[in-house]
Amino acid sequence: MDLSDFGRRLSAETGIGRLMDDLGKALSRGNSDMCMLGGGNPGHIPEVETILRKNMQKILDTPGEFEHAIGDYVTPRGDELFIAALAKFLNEQFNWGVTPENIVLTNGSQTGFFMLFNMLAGKQANGTTRKILFPLCPEYIGYADLGLADDFFLANRPDIEFIDDHTFKYHVNFSTLDIGPEIAAICVSRPTNPTGNVITDEEVDTLRCLAREMKIPLIIDSAYGAPFPNVIFTEATPTWDESMIMCMTLSKVGLPGARTGIIIAREDIAAAVANMNAVTALAPGSLGSALAYELVRSGDITRISNEIINPFYKERSQRGYRQFISGLDGLDVFLHKPEGSMFLWLWMRDLPITDVELYNRLKNRGILVVPGSYFFHGVDDSWRHRQECIRVTFTQDAEMVERGIDGICDEIRKAYS
Ligand code: PLP
């Protein structure tokens, strides 16, 4: 098949593609022996699912609502009622001063990033090319293949703070962060997928000032952050102003199947994304906003996030962290301080094999994780650290996660010996 440049880029096998494939196969096999500690699927939290089921029932029981939700295209910006409720909710919660013109929905935030990144970076009207800068890496694997041009991303190696004998934290290394005219936007996930890092308020403020100075947006990917699902276990202030683009999603609230991403941005940026929605999809899907509308309108989504979703992941995170610490005792292995998200990040200093070799050994014994090197896109290849890490997801069945962590500890011990 003769493919265009676009075709070759997007149809090639990618890290994210292989990951989704492994995960999908493991899920569809119904293979109960497979420990799925690899994907980014949120957990199935019964209390949340009961609430969503009730919302669906209400839609079904209210004359005309189901027919509207499935039978009508919404505007390219997304369901207007939902957007108005969200603007009100954000202003009441955080006093952000957003209007519906600052908000646009997309078919999942992944699609939103594809549009935002390519709208800002790549070839410019004046012939120059610009890039997306990750001020901190490792960073979300899903960004890696979104660029429609070469050398699309630039990433900055982090500073490493040792917190105790087993724990470390990445920080933005501002002394090496170079934001020249070739940078189109700065992007960071907070909490970070894959590490569970939550960059500090000071780091956000400094990035915001740097971005403002350069007249470029600071994109905060809040897929796991505030106000929902708020899977944050530390102090962090959610901020937004017109120099920022805040990306949220309903996926990690328990609705990944509904594909609903939310972008909060300056009016012209939000309008541009809405126009791109019209071209690529006519309109975003409306089932997600229909299911979440009442939760946002009533503000109940905050209670669900803080009282159900956050404690579920916090308990999982702490349990997994403790199990790793005792299972890896005596080895030169560190965990990133778990401050949020659905992952634990292991750094195996001077591991005699690569992360990919470890991934394969684990896969052969029925445990799926993600090799850490997939998350270092945009950073130079020579840093050994990138082959010394893995990401472990703790969202699935608790007993399976425990079995998986035991197996990982055993395999790491073998690799060192
Ligand atoms: N951003 C981050 C950090 C993620 O982890 C994910 C999914 O795992 C996404 C964005 C995309 O989420 P969705 O497209 O389901 O909204």
Boltz pocket constraint, residues with backbone or C-beta under 6 A from the ligand:
constraints:
  - pocket:
      binder: B
      contacts: [[A, 40], [A, 107], [A, 108], [A, 109], [A, 110], [A, 111], [A, 140], [A, 142], [A, 189], [A, 191], [A, 192], [A, 193], [A, 221], [A, 223], [A, 224], [A, 248], [A, 249], [A, 250], [A, 251], [A, 256], [A, 259], [A, 260], [A, 261]]
      max_distance: 6.0
